[in-house]
Amino acid sequence: MRFVVLSIIALVTSAAAFAQDRPIVRAEISPGTVAVGESIELKITVLVPTWFTRPPIYPNFELANAITRLPDDSSYPIRERVGNDSWSGIVRSYEILPLLGASYKLDGQSMSIAYANPGSDPVTMEIDVPEIIFQGSVPTGAAGLDPYIAGRSLALSLSVEGEVDDLEAGDALVLNYIAELEGLPAIFLPPLVPALSFDGVSIYADTPSVDDGSIARRSERLTLVFDAGGEFVVPDLTLAFWNSATETIDSAMVEGFVINVAGPPVVSPNDGVQAEGRWWLWILIAAGASILAVVITVAGSAAAGHLRVAKEKRSRSEPHAFAILQTALRANNADEAYRAMLVWLQRLDPAMSMRQLALGYGDAALVSDLESLSRMNYSCSNGGSDGNTSRLADGLATARRRYIGGLTAAAVSELPPLNP
């Protein structure tokens, strides 16, 4: 009996001693000051006297004007000696990127942990995370950058889809702008497409595509449909950035280009010579008008007929039909695109079906997208798309280039038939 009592006292004493072994949480920041555009490492270490019964629940460590990221393989287990005992631990590392030159502080954070308590239920508790302070700074030479971009490298590119050297009114071009930034997330990349506004040009912009990774990437796509002829200038694009590798201001640029489109230009209401102070010009105009009146009367009928024939010929041309098709596809209007497709196919010489076009000048993706467009039409849809009309526009542009160049694609076999 005496032995049993002593055993109970020993167990109680051991449990009391164990309860005093509270878990340990450490927070380490490295370095304490970083330039905006570079990251600091926040390392959280949690130690318990036994072992974890479930993974710790961490706070999100989100901060205003900063980006917190959890890299891949950011957590790993450790064993550490505390006093005379070996404790179990978990280390988790975060990346924090300050967006402003300012002081940052994380306080009032806590985390939930659960660990084994031999002879009793597991212990679950909230543990405070130590205060975390670091500084974001803007390099002296980069203070004037607007927008502020920083990274080890920045590359810009511009590609053009379409026949740049042989354009007529009714044709279309697609501009693809791409920026690739090493060292920062894509949120730092500003809009790329310049503010284009041309008389006689319809402009359609796709939603920008943004991807993060070891190289952050932003791409923007712009479709230009030329409703009239003329000369149109796409300007250069230049972005200055702080090169964190060389610690200097660097820049990336893509050159613009001039687009020449055959066809009648748009007539501006401000064109011509202003009348103020030119009263004598009106006298000459009146005299000339009297002389030309007879000529205009005689030739007017013939000129109007020729103009009407020219307009009708243009409206029946293959380039004009293809431009209407591209506009409908870029606008994600499946019904209008299907009707425009049938018209364009009839303008080809010789005319062909969707399947003939896809098998002769396209690929499997084009066959699939054309089948999808046909299926939407025959299912009595009310417009819209299934998300493939933009890809279909690209595929048709490629097929048309092959067709015009007299090239044929490799035969596409084992493909399902398109709807008639």
Secondary structure, 3 states (H helix, E strand, C coil): CHHHHHHHHHHHHHHHHHHCCCCEEEEEEECCEEECCCCEEEEEEEEECCCEEEEEECCCCCCCCEEEECCCCCEEEEEEEECCEEEEEEEEEEEEEECCCCEEEECCCEEEEEECCCCCCCEEEEEECCCEEEEEECCHHHCCCCCCCEECEEEEEEEEECCCCCEECCCEEEEEEEEEEECCCHHHCCCCCCCCCCCCEEEEECCCEEECCCEEEEEEEEEEEECCEEEEEECCEEEEEEECCCCEEEEEEECCEEEEEECCECCCCCCCCCCCCCHHHHHHHHHHHHHHHHHHHHHHHHHHHHHHHHHHHHHCCHHHHHHHHHHHHHCCCHHHHHHHHHHHHHHCCCCCCHHHHHHHHCCHHHHHHHHHHHHHHHCCCCCCCCCCHHHHHHHHHHHHHHHHCCCCCCCCCCCCCCCC
